Amino acid sequence: MLIYRSVRAAELCDGDVDGPRGCPDANDVTCGKCGFGRTVGDTNAPGPCPQCGGWQFTVNRCGRCGLDDLDHARTHSNAGRLFERLLELEFDAAHFSIPWSDVTAEEVRGLQILKEERARWQREQARKPPNAFPD
């Protein structure tokens, strides 16, 4: 389930692929310069930081974002640690040489499931009608 949700992570956030920036309920930003957090009326133009005057900012997730639960599972569960290991192995296998004696049977099966879920997601996306603009 963790792999399924991770592959479809954009569907867990109301901001879709734009994440918090596209979420209508996200109204908190954090200054990229000093880390000061604040609530703003428009996350697209929050203005300068009242603490330091900086213009860099990050839009924070809304209070009910499903990505928070996903992140929690990825960092606080055995399945999450395995998933992080799978992502590391996937990267290493694509860019470096890994002795297969360093990969457990559980990790091999996890890599297979990850590949299958990504392929399933791509098939689902291909079946969706293209976004049409209203008349």
N, C-alpha and C positions, 0 to 999 in steps of 0.2 A: 504494500500500500504506500509506503514511503517513496519508493521509486515512481509509482504511478502519480502521486501528488507532486513530486518534484519536477517531473517532466511537464506537468500541466500547471506549474506554479502561477503563471499569469492569470489563470482562471480563479485563483483564490483571492485575488485582490480586485476591488472594484475599479481600480485604475488600469486593469488589464495589463498590456505590455508596457505601458508608461509608468506602472507602479504608483507610488504615492502621488506623483505629479499629476496623474490623471484621475485620481480618486476624488469624488465630490465631497467626501467627508474628511479628507486630510486637511487640517488647517494649522498644523504646528510646523515650525521650521527650526533648524539648528544652525547657528552661525558656523561657517567653515573656518573662520579665523580664531575665534575665542571659545566656541562651543556653547554660547548662550542660547537657550531654547525659549521660544515664544510662540504665542498664537497670533496669527495674522488673518486679515480679511481676504487676501488674495495671495495664494502661494506662488502664483506666476510673477508677482511683483511685490515682494514683501518689504522692499525698501532697505535702507541701511540698518545694520545692527545697532540698537540703542546703547549697547554696552561698549562696542569698540569702533563702530562706524564702518565695519567691513561689509562688503556686498556679496561675498560668497555665502551660499546657504544650501542646505539639504532639506528637502521636504520629508517630514517624518510620516510614517504610516498612521492611519486612523486607528482609533481604539479598538475596533472590531475586526481588524485585518486578519484574514486566514493565514497569511504568510508568517505571522508571529507563532502560531501553533506549529507550522511546518519547521520553522527555525528551531523552536524548542525541542521538537522531536529529533531533529538532526544533531543537536548538540548534547542532549541529555538521555539518549537511549542507546542500547546496544545496536539496534537497527540503524540508527543515525551514524554511529561510529563506523559501522560496516559500510554504509553508503558513502561516507567521506573517503574511506579507504578505496572503494571502487572507483571513485572519481580520480583519485591519485593514481591508481593503477592504470586507468584508461589513458590518462595524460602521459604517464611514463611509457606505456606500451606504444603510444603513437610517436613519441619523440626520442625514446632511449631504448636500450636493450635491457630487458628484464629476464633474469633466469626464472623459468617457470617453477623451479623448486622453491622459489620465494612466494608463490601464490598458492593459497589453500583451495581445496575443492569448493568450499563455501563461496570464496571470492570469485572463482571461475563461474559458478552458477549465477552469482549476483551480476557479473559482467554480461552474461547471456541475457538475463532478465532486463537489465538496463538497455541493452541493444534492442530487444524485442519491444519494450515500451516506447522507445523513441521512434521505432519504425511504425508502431501502431498509431502514435500521435501524428506522425507525418501523413499517414493514410487518412486519418480523420480530418486533418487540415485540408488535404487535397479534395475531399468530398464536400467541404463547405463551399457554398456559393461565394463568389467574390463580393466584397463590400460594394454595394451600389449607392450612389449618391441620390438623395431624393430629388424629385422633379421640382 
